[in-house]
Amino acid sequence: MQLDKKKLDTAKTLFDSSRKGDVWTPRNVILAAIALLYFVSPVDLVPDWAFPLVGWLDDAGIIAAVVCWILTHRGKPQNKT
């Protein structure tokens, strides 16, 4: 199977352009702090002490959702000139 150079360059350009931008915008920092507080807080939607596995999955789901949000909602790229 032969790789098409033009398609490979296009894919690389799309990947590189999607990774530009500031990850730690004020909104993302606040979301990360809230997720961390939720993770360490004894008050959960599903209590860890009552349902250990489901409670841990609840915490992991919140953390995963916030990480996905942060990685997909980056700020504007900053010029480093």
Residue frames as a rotation matrix with the C-alpha (Angstrom) as fourth column:
MET 1
0.584 0.812 0.000 0.00
0.812 -0.584 0.000 0.00
0.000 0.000 -1.000 0.00
GLN 2
-0.448 -0.743 0.497 1.44
0.770 -0.603 -0.209 3.33
0.455 0.289 0.842 -1.08
LEU 3
0.075 0.419 -0.905 0.96
0.776 -0.594 -0.210 6.45
-0.626 -0.687 -0.370 1.05
ASP 4
0.410 0.148 0.900 -0.01
0.754 -0.610 -0.244 9.57
0.513 0.779 -0.362 -0.83
LYS 5
-0.588 -0.770 -0.247 2.41
0.787 -0.473 -0.396 12.37
0.188 -0.427 0.884 0.11
LYS 6
-0.637 0.400 0.659 -0.23
-0.155 -0.904 0.399 15.07
0.755 0.152 0.638 -0.36
LYS 7
0.475 0.859 -0.191 -2.72
-0.019 0.227 0.974 13.33
0.880 -0.459 0.124 1.96
LEU 8
0.216 -0.500 -0.839 0.01
0.923 0.385 0.008 12.74
0.319 -0.776 0.544 4.54
ASP 9
-0.821 -0.529 0.215 0.99
0.464 -0.837 -0.290 16.43
0.334 -0.138 0.933 4.47
THR 10
-0.233 0.834 0.500 -2.66
-0.304 -0.551 0.778 17.47
0.924 0.029 0.381 4.79
ALA 11
0.610 0.448 -0.653 -3.17
0.396 0.542 0.741 15.19
0.686 -0.711 0.153 7.78
LYS 12
-0.235 -0.786 -0.572 -0.01
0.953 -0.071 -0.294 16.53
0.191 -0.614 0.766 9.43
THR 13
-0.806 -0.021 0.592 -1.16
0.071 -0.996 0.061 20.12
0.588 0.091 0.803 8.88
LEU 14
0.218 0.964 0.151 -4.59
-0.225 -0.101 0.969 19.40
0.950 -0.245 0.195 10.37
PHE 15
0.506 -0.080 -0.859 -3.05
0.729 0.571 0.376 17.66
0.461 -0.817 0.347 13.38
ASP 16
-0.560 -0.807 -0.187 -0.53
0.800 -0.468 -0.376 20.44
0.216 -0.360 0.908 13.99
SER 17
-0.641 0.350 0.683 -3.13
-0.153 -0.930 0.333 23.20
0.752 0.108 0.650 13.68
SER 18
0.464 0.870 -0.168 -5.45
-0.006 0.193 0.981 21.48
0.886 -0.454 0.094 16.14
ARG 19
0.343 -0.402 -0.849 -2.70
0.895 0.415 0.165 21.33
0.286 -0.817 0.502 18.76
LYS 20
-0.663 -0.567 0.490 -1.96
0.424 -0.823 -0.378 25.04
0.617 -0.043 0.786 18.75
GLY 21
0.267 0.747 0.609 -3.37
-0.149 -0.592 0.792 27.30
0.952 -0.302 -0.047 21.41
ASP 22
-0.643 -0.477 0.599 -3.04
-0.598 -0.176 -0.782 27.95
0.478 -0.861 -0.172 25.08
VAL 23
-0.325 0.499 -0.803 -4.36
0.412 0.839 0.355 25.08
0.851 -0.215 -0.478 27.19
TRP 24
-0.377 0.092 -0.922 -4.34
0.926 0.000 -0.379 26.96
-0.035 -0.996 -0.085 30.50
THR 25
-0.419 0.395 0.818 -6.81
0.079 -0.881 0.466 29.74
0.905 0.260 0.338 29.86
PRO 26
-0.784 0.137 0.606 -8.49
-0.609 -0.358 -0.708 31.18
0.120 -0.924 0.364 32.97
ARG 27
0.287 0.957 -0.030 -11.67
-0.946 0.288 0.149 29.20
0.151 -0.015 0.988 32.22
ASN 28
0.423 -0.174 -0.889 -9.73
-0.159 0.952 -0.261 25.94
0.892 0.252 0.375 31.87
VAL 29
-0.721 -0.692 0.023 -7.82
-0.093 0.064 -0.994 26.56
0.686 -0.719 -0.110 35.10
ILE 30
-0.442 0.649 0.619 -11.09
-0.895 -0.271 -0.354 27.13
-0.062 -0.711 0.701 36.95
LEU 31
0.569 0.671 -0.476 -12.59
-0.721 0.685 0.104 23.95
0.396 0.284 0.873 35.46
ALA 32
-0.019 -0.668 -0.744 -9.51
0.032 0.743 -0.668 21.94
0.999 -0.036 0.007 36.42
ALA 33
-0.853 -0.284 0.437 -9.65
-0.378 -0.241 -0.894 23.31
0.359 -0.928 0.099 39.98
ILE 34
0.008 0.941 0.337 -13.36
-0.999 0.026 -0.048 22.45
-0.054 -0.337 0.940 40.28
ALA 35
0.571 0.166 -0.804 -12.71
-0.403 0.910 -0.097 18.92
0.716 0.379 0.586 38.98
LEU 36
-0.460 -0.815 -0.352 -9.85
0.039 0.377 -0.925 18.47
0.887 -0.440 -0.142 41.45
LEU 37
-0.713 0.276 0.644 -12.02
-0.699 -0.351 -0.623 19.72
0.054 -0.895 0.444 44.32
TYR 38
0.410 0.899 -0.153 -14.80
-0.894 0.429 0.129 17.33
0.182 0.084 0.980 43.27
PHE 39
0.243 -0.412 -0.878 -12.30
-0.159 0.876 -0.455 14.47
0.957 0.250 0.147 43.16
VAL 40
-0.736 -0.631 -0.245 -11.02
0.150 0.201 -0.968 15.06
0.661 -0.749 -0.053 46.71
SER 41
-0.458 0.639 0.618 -14.37
-0.840 -0.539 -0.065 16.12
0.292 -0.549 0.783 48.17
PRO 42
-0.948 0.171 0.268 -16.24
0.015 0.866 -0.499 13.62
-0.318 -0.469 -0.824 50.34
VAL 43
0.012 0.990 -0.138 -19.52
-0.150 -0.135 -0.979 14.89
-0.989 0.032 0.147 48.86
ASP 44
-0.943 -0.319 -0.096 -20.18
-0.169 0.210 0.963 13.22
-0.287 0.924 -0.252 45.48
LEU 45
-0.163 0.883 -0.441 -23.10
-0.950 -0.020 0.312 12.42
0.266 0.470 0.842 43.23
VAL 46
0.698 0.241 -0.674 -22.36
-0.098 0.965 0.243 8.76
0.709 -0.104 0.697 43.98
PRO 47
0.622 -0.466 0.629 -20.72
-0.778 -0.276 0.565 8.38
-0.089 -0.841 -0.534 47.42
ASP 48
-0.113 -0.788 -0.606 -17.46
-0.676 0.508 -0.535 6.41
0.729 0.349 -0.589 47.41
TRP 49
-0.778 -0.225 0.587 -18.18
-0.620 0.433 -0.655 4.88
-0.107 -0.873 -0.476 50.81
ALA 50
0.102 0.912 0.398 -21.59
-0.629 0.369 -0.684 3.53
-0.770 -0.180 0.612 49.77
PHE 51
0.930 0.174 0.323 -20.72
0.151 0.622 -0.768 2.26
-0.335 0.763 0.553 46.29
PRO 52
0.222 -0.948 -0.230 -16.91
0.023 -0.231 0.973 2.10
-0.975 -0.221 -0.029 46.03
LEU 53
-0.487 -0.481 0.729 -16.46
0.690 0.300 0.658 1.09
-0.535 0.824 0.186 42.39
VAL 54
0.252 0.676 0.692 -19.30
0.931 -0.365 0.018 3.20
0.265 0.640 -0.722 41.03
GLY 55
0.869 0.033 -0.494 -18.18
0.279 -0.856 0.435 6.14
-0.408 -0.515 -0.753 43.17
TRP 56
-0.113 -0.984 -0.139 -14.65
0.177 -0.157 0.971 5.93
-0.978 0.085 0.192 41.79
LEU 57
-0.423 0.032 0.905 -15.98
0.896 0.165 0.413 5.69
-0.136 0.986 -0.099 38.23
ASP 58
0.711 0.702 0.035 -18.06
0.703 -0.711 -0.011 8.79
0.017 0.033 -0.999 38.92
ASP 59
0.554 -0.598 -0.580 -14.92
-0.020 -0.706 0.708 10.69
-0.832 -0.381 -0.402 39.95
ALA 60
-0.472 -0.773 0.424 -12.97
0.390 0.249 0.887 9.34
-0.791 0.584 0.184 36.97
GLY 61
0.029 0.584 0.811 -15.78
1.000 -0.016 -0.024 10.35
-0.001 0.811 -0.585 34.61
ILE 62
0.903 0.271 -0.333 -15.75
0.314 -0.946 0.080 13.93
-0.294 -0.177 -0.939 35.88
ILE 63
0.122 -0.947 -0.297 -11.95
-0.104 -0.310 0.945 14.12
-0.987 -0.084 -0.136 35.54
ALA 64
-0.497 -0.301 0.814 -12.08
0.683 0.444 0.581 12.60
-0.536 0.844 -0.015 32.02
ALA 65
0.455 0.750 0.479 -14.82
0.890 -0.387 -0.240 15.01
0.005 0.536 -0.844 30.91
VAL 66
0.834 -0.188 -0.518 -12.87
-0.007 -0.944 0.331 18.03
-0.551 -0.272 -0.789 32.15
VAL 67
-0.237 -0.966 0.103 -9.64
0.068 0.089 0.994 16.82
-0.969 0.243 0.044 30.51
CYS 68
-0.278 0.208 0.938 -11.48
0.933 0.289 0.213 16.34
-0.227 0.934 -0.274 27.19
TRP 69
0.796 0.606 -0.006 -13.04
0.596 -0.785 -0.170 19.78
-0.107 0.131 -0.986 27.52
ILE 70
0.515 -0.668 -0.536 -9.68
-0.135 -0.682 0.719 21.42
-0.846 -0.298 -0.442 28.22
LEU 71
-0.463 -0.780 0.421 -7.97
0.280 0.322 0.904 19.70
-0.841 0.536 0.069 25.31
THR 72
-0.226 0.436 0.871 -10.71
0.974 0.123 0.192 20.58
-0.023 0.891 -0.453 22.83
HIS 73
0.804 0.528 0.274 -11.37
0.521 -0.847 0.103 24.16
0.287 0.060 -0.956 24.00
ARG 74
-0.145 -0.939 -0.312 -7.99
0.967 -0.202 0.158 25.79
-0.211 -0.278 0.937 23.82
GLY 75
0.438 0.204 -0.876 -7.43
0.197 -0.972 -0.128 29.52
-0.877 -0.117 -0.466 23.81
LYS 76
0.990 -0.107 -0.092 -6.09
-0.124 -0.349 -0.929 31.48
0.067 0.931 -0.359 20.89
PRO 77
0.435 -0.899 -0.040 -2.49
0.881 0.435 -0.186 30.75
0.184 0.046 0.982 19.94
GLN 78
0.815 -0.249 -0.523 -0.05
0.052 -0.868 0.494 33.27
-0.577 -0.430 -0.694 21.32
ASN 79
0.795 -0.594 0.124 2.64
0.055 -0.132 -0.990 34.74
0.604 0.794 -0.072 19.12
LYS 80
0.742 -0.613 -0.270 6.08
0.456 0.167 0.874 34.05
-0.491 -0.772 0.404 20.54
THR 81
0.412 -0.585 0.699 7.96
0.694 -0.296 -0.656 36.76
0.591 0.755 0.284 18.71
